[in-house]
Amino acid sequence: MTQLDRLQTRINEHIPLTRALGVTVADYTGDQITVKAPLALNHNHQGTGFGGSVYAVAVVGAWSLLELWLEDRGLKGNVVIQSGAIDYGLPVNSDFFARCALPSAEDMARFERSIERRGKGRVVLEATVFVAEGRTNFPAATFSGRFVVVRD
């Protein structure tokens, strides 16, 4: 089983909402992740993406990136979101995806040192949501969230 397969199983088991939303982990490069979701499971009364679903997919993307980052470094910890905000720029009118990249190497090094020295660390991650068809060069939504990792 690949690292992404293990992550997919884990999010589906531990975050049941991801099954209902149809969230799938599409790609991971070591410093960036992409998660996808179908509009058919995430639409509102107008047939566009429900804001709560779009938010949840962005959070799952950011959370998943931190989970894999920890795993890649052999660190054990619990990842939780402390705060988050989203801005919606375009209606989500087709299947959509959230892409989240790690902040600067300097920020991540400071984050890792905090986990090692204090047993916890905080980092801000940003995820961008795009529609799968059409205007993919302009975000449908942008999410920013502060995540906390507490070492096991």
N, C-alpha and C positions, 0 to 999 in steps of 0.2 A: 504494500500500500504506500503510495507517495505521500509526501508531506501535505500537499493540498487535499488529498483524499482524507487523510486523518483530520485535518482542520474542518473539512466539510462535515464529516461524521460528528465531530465534536460540537460544532455550532448547532447542528440539527438536533443533537441530544440535549445540550445544555441551554440552548436559547430556542425554545419551541416556536416562537414567533417566526423564526427564519424558515421553518417548513411551510407555514401558512403563507408567507410572502413569496416563497419560491426562490429564495436567495441562493445563488451558487457562486462559489469562488472560482473566478475565471483565470486569473494570472497572478503570479508573484515573482518579482525579480530580485528580491533581497532588500530592496529599499522602496518598493512600490507594490501596491496590490490593487486588483480590480475585482469587484464583485458585481454580479448582474441580478436583475429581477424582471419578471415579465409584467407588463401592464395589465394583463388579464386578471392577475391576482391582486393588483394594487391600485385599482382605479376608484375614482369618486363618482358622485352622481352625475358629473358632466362628462365622464368617460376619459378624463385625464388622470394623471397620477395623484393619488391621495397624499396630501402633505405629510401625514404621519408615517406613511410607508416610505416615502422618499427620505425622510429624516432617519428612520430606522435602518434603511439600507446603508446610508452614509455612516452611521454609527458602527454598524457591523463591519464595514470596510476598515475603519480606523482601528477598532478593537482587534480585528483579525490581524492587521499589520503588526500591532504591538505583540500579540501572542506569538507570531512567527519570529519576530525580532528577538524576543526572549529565548525562544527555542533554539534559534541559530547560535546564540551565545552560551547556551547551556545554563541559562538562568531560570530559576523557578520563582513564580510570583503570580499573584492574582491581579488581573487587569480590570479596573472599573472606570466608568466615566464619572467625572466629578461635576462637570458643567458642559453645556453645549448650546450652540445657536446655529440657525440656518437661515439663509436668504434664498428666496425663490426668484429666479430670473426669467424662466420660460415655463410654459405648461409642458408637462411630461405627457406626450401624446403617442408614445410607442414604448416598447421595452426600453429599459434604461440600465445604466451602470454607474457605479461610484468608483472613483479612482482616488487613492490616498497614497501620498509619498511621505517618507520620513523627513523631518526637518534637517537642518544642517548637521554635519558630522560633529561640529563643536557642541551643538545642543544635545545630541544623542550621547556624546561622551560625558557631558555633565550629568545627564539623566542616569546613565549607567553607574557613574561614581556615586551618585546619591543613593541608588538602590544598594550598592555594595557597602557603603559606609553607614547609612542610616536605616537601611532595611525598607526604604520606600523612596519613590521618586515621582515627579509630576512632569508631564510633557504635553504640549499643545500640538494637536494634529489637525490638519485640514483635509477634507475630502471634497471632491468636485463631482457633481452628478451631471451626466450627459444623457441625452436620448440616444437610442441605438440607431435611429435613422434621422437623416436630415441635418440640422445645424449642430453638429458635434463640436464645432470650434467655439461655441458660446455655451457656457454652463447653464443647465436648467436650474441648478441650485449649488450653493456653496455652503459647506458646513465647517465649523470650527469647534473643537471640543478639547477640554482639559481632561486628561486621563491620568489615573494614579495606578502605580504598580506597588503592591506590598509584597515583599519577599516572603516566600513560604518558610 
